[in-house]
Amino acid sequence: MTDTVIPILVEGLRKRYGEINALDGLSLRVEHGEIVGLIGPDGAGKTTAMGTVCGLVRPDDGFARVMGLDCREEGQRVKEHIGYMPQRFSLYSDLTVAENLRFFADLFEVSSSERRERQERLMAFSGLAPFLGRRAGALSGGMKQKLALCCTLIHTPDVLILDEPTTGVDVVSRSEFWTILRDLAGEGMALLVSTPYMEEAALFDRLILMHRGRAVASGTPGEVRSRFGQRLLEVTGPGIAKARERIVGLRWPGVDVHRFGDRLHVVHDLEEEDAGIREALARVDVRVGPVEPTIEDTFISLVTHSPEAAG
Amino acid sequence: MFRPIFWIAQKELRQLFRDRALLRVVLVVPMIQLFVFGYAANTDLKNVRVSVLDEDRSEGSRRLVDAYYASDVFVPGPAAGAPRDLDRFLLEGKTDAALWIPRGFSEDLARGDPASVAVTVDGVNGNVAGRVMGYATAIVRQESLARLEKVALAHPGLAARTHRVDADSRFYYNPELRSRHYMVPGIVVLIITIVSAMLTGIAVVREREIGTLEQLMVSPLTSGQIIAGKTIPIVVLAFLELAFATTVAVLWFRLPFEGSVLLLAGCAMAYLLVTLGVGLLVSTVSATQQQAMFTLWFFLVFGILMSGFFYPIENMAREVQWLTYLNPFRYMMSMVRGIFLQGATLPDVASDLVPLAAIGVVTFTGAVLRFQKRFT
């Protein structure tokens, strides 16, 4: 790894599928030792963006480079540098853990001594060692995901691309998985990871909020949150259903209410509205107070206030 | 370059031998097909019931009836007392054919006048009916000629009138016209067709279904290596089945094998190009294994019915006959039968092998190109 080369560099990617703009001028870069998150709802273009970097999707415009190699022109060489884990779990469930690892090592022409050494390390940090002889189909969801990751790491890629790796994985496995990713970044690997879960956003070094094929915000989690240009009140307590009715009942045009589990976030623009909202909730059994915006607040705010978001 | 092909091939075989259900389809089912079809696909005429109404009741009429039952084709059906019984038996399916010998049959024959009998055949199964009619009228003709000859000997003056041309037909290559000799080579073709086309289709679509095809695509493998790794084990398997089916055909069903094994293998290779190509093509348009299976089945049924496997191509409408020139089964059927029964050599099969190889090259190349376009 030469540190002068940018592991992943994407500029102005565009891709249309019929009427749909899957990618609409997306640019991003990932440095060595960095975990960059692509965050956005389903259909935001995350998978298409990753597919372009892996050379699976040909962009209509713009370019993607991995380790300085163009993903379109030098696709074969790019593949040697990439570990890609697609969204759907995809290993051979009728082969054992060891056979899966072996197969992917063979595909990437990993020498047998290197493979043994690599496998030992991967087994140690993934905790899969006791299951080497088990068929992949008989592993638990979290274990499968770890095996998939091990298979994508067996050829020691410089760049790791993970498409929603934690979707459908239990909370414990998810946090273990993140520990592994953090270790990999510590070794200098560049990671591009997508997730639909906004609450995972804080775990990334930098993140890109995607909406309709473009980045609506990017930067460190703190920087992205600072893009939230509105006022925010948090409402908690047993009466939040009632509180929501009250606020909606005000029919103030600049005020939005979003429910996140056991709390409401009330977004508004003007200072005067603050008092009005508190007054409306005075006789409801809730606590009202200012709060730091989350990534999700930021995303919603940016998306609803961007000119293209009208439709 | 070649090592990745080996890795994939090894993985394919590993997976195949772990998939019990698929293994059954690939190894056991063809064996059962071979044995069951070998016995069931028998279109020899046997045990055809014939009901007789003999109103002449003479020595001559009895001889005619005996001639019927003497052949192993016909057995006695229910006895009829009146002409309408014959119709009723046919209608109710109690008999397959009816023979009505009217009064005066012997007298006509004795005088040398044309004598007539009525033969009626149940035409529901047109294929069988035609052949029953052929046999039935042949027996009548044979009998009447024998009689005429006698008359001619007794009255030398009539000799000139009975001068006749005797057509003596003989069947080459399959002298007893055993349908098994005709069917079993066809079944051999059928078996390698099903195995190679189905397995190819499934091998690719299964990876798409579980999502591993995407994994292979992001590996440094080229699509050519993926195709080779997937098809080579299938080719090996198809040849093993061909060898097994041929052995069973010769040792168990006592088929002659007059031609060269090497030529059979060569023809099979050309043919496998087609079936692998079709399997690959189908896999590029199918999202699930079921879709691939049904699409393949559609082509298989068409191909088999129009290959001359069951019905001779010469009997088809002329337009349909032209269509069969596009049918790879047709060429393969004809070559395999030729090699088994006639000892056909390369020059003999060239007229089949050349178009088959051409179809094979076009299909396979098209499939590979489509695969590359679809997956890279």
Interface residues (C-beta under 8 A of the other chain):
Chain A: C54 G55 L56 G75 Q76 K79 E80 I82 Y84 P86 R88 F89 S90 L91 Y92 S93 D94 L95 E99 F103 F104 D106 L107 F108 E109 C151
Chain B: R3 P4 W7 K11 R14 Q15 R18 D19 I210 G211 T212 E214 Q215 L216 M217 V218 S219 P220 L221 T222 T376
